[in-house]
Amino acid sequence: MKNLRFDFPRVLVVVLAIVGIVTAALNLTFGGFTPIMWFLLSLIVLLIVTCHEIMTIRISLERKK
């Protein structure tokens, strides 16, 4: 259960990207969200996950000193 906390954002990035691909292929919009919006949401979540991982590594390296 502990790993689920860290895997959810990564899964969210993949799901948002897949939704963007499907909506682009079918030329659909859901609630006004065009395919580009799904890709932008995916990129934002990816940036947040990357920053979180970098900060986690930085904090663990500072504790070792």
N, C-alpha and C positions, 0 to 999 in steps of 0.2 A: 504494500500500500504506500510505502514511503516513496518509492520510485515513481509512482503515478503523479505525484506532485510536480516532478521535474519533467516528465514526459508529456504532460498535457499541452504546454505551449508549443512543443515541437510538432505534436499531432495537429494542433490547431493551424499551424503554418501550412502543413500539407493539405488539410481539409479545405482551407480557404483557397489555396492554389487550384485544387481540383474543382471546386465550385466555380472559380473563374474560368477554367478551361471549358467546363460543361456549358456554362451560360454563354460563353463566346461561340462555342460550336453550334448551339441551338438558337442563338440570337435571342436570348431571353433576358428579362430583368425581373428581379424579386424585390418588391417593396421600393422600387426606384434605384436599386443598386445595379449599376451596369457592370459588365465583366471587368472593366478597368478598376472599378472600386474594390472588387474582390481581390484583385492582384495587389492593389495598394494596401489593403488591410493585411494581406499576407506579408508584404514587405515590412510593414510597421511592426507586426508581431515578431518577425525574424530579427529586426534590429533590437527589439526589446530583449529577446532571448539571448542574442549575442552579447549585448551590454551586461546582462545579468551573469552570463558565464564568465566574462572577463573580470567583472568585479569579484566573483566568487574565487577565481584563481588568484587575483591580487590580494584579497584578504587572507587566503590560506598561505600565500608566500610571506606576507608581513608577519603572520603569527609564528612562522618558523624561525624568524630572526631573533 
